[in-house]
């Protein structure tokens, strides 16, 4: 149970780090998913944290567990985005909505 709570809180931290990064560098908004995945995997490596070993699940190599943990952390940020959107804050909006000047281009009709 503690591993689930750790993943949830790490995902909240990653959600806010990516949000701050998008506010500082609006061009990153185009690569929101890629940035989230890379920072999630990088954070799991920096912490040397493996979710699956805590539950007794073994991978063939140790790095696979760390990468999978980073992907779980990155995927859990969607839960936080949906929760914030449900509460009615602007934190749950998609990056294109928060940055209208740097959003997707309009298609010509």
Secondary structure as UniProt FT lines:
FT   HELIX           2..24
FT   HELIX           26..31
FT   HELIX           32..47
FT   HELIX           51..54
FT   TURN            55..56
FT   HELIX           62..87
FT   HELIX           90..92
FT   HELIX           95..98
FT   HELIX           100..102
//
